[in-house]
Amino acid sequence: MTLPTPAPTPAPTSLPTSPTPPTKLPADGIPADLASALRAGPFHVALRAAIAARRLPLQRVRHHLARHGVSVGVTSLSYWQQGARRPQRAESLRAVRALEEILELPEESLIRLLAQADERPDGERPAARSYRSLVEASDILQSLIAELGSPLDGGLHTIGHHERVRIGAHRELLGRDSEHIVRAHRDGVDRYIAIHHGDPGCTPERTAVLALENCRTGRVRWHHSTGVLVAELLFDTRLRAGETHMFRYGFEDGTAGASSEYFRGFSFAGGQYALQVRFAEEALPVRCQRFTQHSAAAPRVGRQELTLSGSHRSVHLVEPQVRAGIVGIEWGWE
């Protein structure tokens, strides 16, 4: 489950040009009370102890995070150290890793406490994807594609890709469909490898692959713990180099909890990409933003507020010519 992040408190009109450096921890190690909090948790107690040990006001913590390329409001930081909210979105988890560095804490010390809190008896997991989970999914993805005997680009270049994502009444990712135009850059291409990465907690083996037009479903492979699924979409003809093909396909999911973002990674530069996210009338978000990333490890940049269409209950973005990297939309209900 994703807990919404409160709106950040507006920054003061002026800040010192040279931020106050954090207080150095004792040379002989971490103070005993902080070490105990880092061992036993919970997360908010450890965070509060770490900030107190460094004698940093939250406004200074916020500024140090900004220097690390992460934007977090003072209100959110206050809620985190009070235990009123927990960081779970991808951007928030990047902030936690930055806090470990800023507060001179052992690596993974705060992230570990969050992970322990997420180990619920019912197996529910938060919807946000951590950098580590994205790296693991990428490794799994490469192995699944290799199992299908396909090269990374499949012998195809994308000319245009229009993708529609549907969010259900319970804020879950119901499914998505794609209209794809490709051009072969070698002879004999007769298939495309479609990829679906479900939200945390999804069940990829229950996800349906839909061959909607000018293709049919071939082999399907998935990896349960990462939520990654790959599917062969077979064409009715073998393309020669330079020939184009138009086809439609989709995935029906709805197996995970609340969704807070959708993004697509591109290994190569390509043609136009358009993404539309449509929300059920019972689950309209209060804010939506587009973003880009150079890689999963890089900060999100190019943020732009998106206005929800009243008639279609949707937002969209258009990239006239994609570059290698990530582009996506994130949203929240509070």
N, C-alpha and C positions, 0 to 999 in steps of 0.2 A: 504494500500500500504506500502511496506517495503522500506525505504530508505537505500541504501547500506552504510556501515561503511567504511570510508577511511582506507587505510593501516596504521597501527600505525607507528609513528616515532621511529627509533631505539633508545633504551635506551643508555645513556652514559656508558662508559666502567667501571665506578666506581660510587658507591653511598655511602653516609655516612652510617656507620653501625647503627647509631641511628638517625632515621628520625626526622626532625624538627617538634616539636609538633605544631598543629594548634593553632593560637591565640585564647584565650578565649573571648567569647562574653561578653558584659557588664552583670554584675550580675543582673541588674534590668530588663533584657529582651533583645530582639532582637532590633538592631538599627532601627530607624524609616524608613530609606530609604529601608532597607532590608525587613522589615515587610510589607511595601507598595508593594514592588515587589512580595512578596509571595502571597499577596492578589489578586493583579490585573494581574500578569504575564506580558508578556508571559513567558514561561519556560526559554528561554535563558537569558532574562533579570534578572530573579530571581536567576538563577544559577550564572551568572556573579557577581551579587551583593553579593551573599553568599560567593563566593570565595574571593572577595575583602575584605569583612568584616573579614575574617579569615586570610588575608594576606598570602595566600599560593600560591606559583608559581605552575604552572600546573604540573611540574615534581614531586613536592612533593605530589600533589593530586593523581597523578598516583601511586606513591609509597604507599600511604596510602590505596588506593583501592587494590593494590596487597596484602597488609597485611590482607585485608578482603577476599582474595581469588577470586578477580575479576580482570581481565586483560582488561585494556582500554588504548589505545595509547594517547599520548599527542596531536596528530593531531585531534583525535576524540573529546577530551575534548575541544580543541580550537574551533572546528566547532560547538559543542553544545552550548557554551556560546556566539558565534557569531550569532547563528540562521541559519547557513548554513546547518546544519544537525540536525536531532532530533533522540534521542535514541528510537528504536522501537523493535529491536531484543531482545529475552529473556535475553541474556547475558547483553545487554546494560541496560535493565530495572532493572536487579539485581544491576548494578553499580549505578543507580539512587537511589535505596533504601540505598545502602551503603553510598552514598554521603550525604543523609539526616542525617545519624549518624555521619559521619566524620565532617560535617560542623555544627553539633549541631542544626539542623533544626527540626521543628515540624514534627512528623510522617505523611506521606502522602502529605506533602506540595508540593514537586516537582512532585510526581506522579499525584497529583490532576491536576496540570497545564497541564501535558501531556494529561491526560484524557479529559480535556476541549478542547484542541486543536484537539483531535480525533473525537469530536462530530460534524461531517460535515453534511451539509444538505442532501447530497445524501446517508447518512448512511454508507459510506465506513469506514472500520476499518483497522488498521494496521495488518500485517500478523503475527507479533510476539505474542507469548503467554506469558502473565505475570504469575507469581507464583500464584497470586490470581485466575486467570482464570483457571489454572490447578487444583487448590484445588476445585473450584466450579464444574468443569467438573467431578472430581473424585466423589464428592458427588452425582451429578446427575446420573453418571454411576451406582453407587451402587443401587440407587433407581430404575433405569430402569431394572437392572438385577433382583432385588427383585420382580419387577412387573411380570417378566417372570417366577418366581418361581424357579430360578436356584441357586444352591450354588455357591460360589465365584470361585472355580476351576472346577465346573461342573462335578466332578468325573473323570476327565481326567488329565493325566500328558503329557506334550509335550516331544516327543523324538526328533523331528526335525521340523524346521519351516523355509522355504525359502520364502522371501517376495520380490516382485518387485514393485517399485514405478515409475510412469511415470509423468514427468513434461512437460507441453505443451509449445507451441510456445509463449504464453503470460505469461510464468513463473508460470502458475497455476498448482496445483495438479490435473492432469487429472483422475488418478485412481491408483489402486494397486491390485495385485492378490497374493494369498498365496498358497503354497503347504505345507500341514500340516500332520504330523504323530503323532498320539496320542496313549496312552495306558490307558485303564480303570483301576482304582484302586478300583472299586466296581462293583457289578453286576447291569445290567439293564440300563446302560448308552446308550442313543440313540440320543444324540444331542450335539452340540457345540454352545456356544454363541460367535459370532464374533463381534468385536468392531471396529468402525470407528470414529475417532475424526478429523473432517475437520478443515481446516485453518480458522482463524477468518474471518467472513463475509460469510461463506459458508451457503448453504441452505440444511440441512440434509434431508428434506422431498423430495428433488429432486435427492438425491443420490440413484443410483440403486444398489441393492444387487444381485450378480451373484453367483449362485450355479453351479460350473463348472464341478465337477466330484465327484461321490460317496456321494452326499448329495443333499438336496433340501431345498428351503427356507421355513421357518416357519413364526412365528410372528416377526414383525419388530417394534421397538419403537425408537423415537428420541426426542431430546430436542433442540428447534430452537436456542435459544440464545447462548448456549455453543457449538453447532455444533456436539454434541455427538449422535451417532446412534448405536443401538445394534440389532443384527439379530440372530434368531435361524437358525441353519443349521441342518436339520434332517437327520439321517442316515437311511438306509434301514434295519438295523438289530440292535438288542439290544446286546451290548457288555457285556461279562462276565469279571470279574476282571482278569487282566493280558492280555486280548486280545488287539490287536492293530488295528488301522484303518487309512487309507490314504485317504485324500480328498483335493479338490481344490475349492477355492472360491475367490471372488473379490468384489471390490466396484468401481463404475464409478461415479466420482464426477465432477470436473471442474466448481464448482459453486462459488469459492472464487477468491480473487485476487492473487498477486504474493506470492509464497511459498518460504521460506528460510531454511526450515529444515524438517526432518522427524525423529521421534524417536518412540520407543516402550517401554512401561513400563512392568516390570515383577514383579508380586506379589510373585512368588515362583521361586526357582532355577529350572532349567530344562535342556533339551538337547541342541543340536546345533541350533543356529539362524544365518541366513544369510540375509543380506539386500542389495539390489541393487537399485540404483536410476539412472534412465535413462532420459536424457534431449533431448528435441527436438533440431534439428540442428540450429534453429533460436534463441535458448535461452541457449547457452552453458555458464556455469559459469566460472569465472576466478580462483576460489579457492573452495576447498571442504575439510572438516575436519570431522573425526569421533570423538565421545566423549562418555563419560559415566557419569552418576550421581548416587549417592547413593539414592537420592530422589529428588522430584521437588524443594525442598528448598535448596538443596546442590549445591555447585559450580560444574561446568562442569570440569572434569578431564580426564586424559588419552587421551589428544588431539593428533591427528596424521593426517598429511597431506595426502590426497588421490589424486592419479593421475588419471585424466580423460582419459579413453580409447578412442583413436582416432577413432577406427572402430565402436565401439558400443555406444560411447557418454555416457558412464556410469561410475559410481564408485560403490564400494561395500565394505562391511565389513563382517567378519565371527567371531562369538563367538562360540568356540567349545563346551562350556558348560556355559549357562547363569546363572547369579546370580540375586537375587532380586535387582531391581533398574531399571535404564533407560540406554538404549544404542541407539545411533542415528548418523545421518550425518547432518551437516549444510553446507550451500554454499552461495556464493555471486557472483554478476555479475560485481562489481567494486572494 
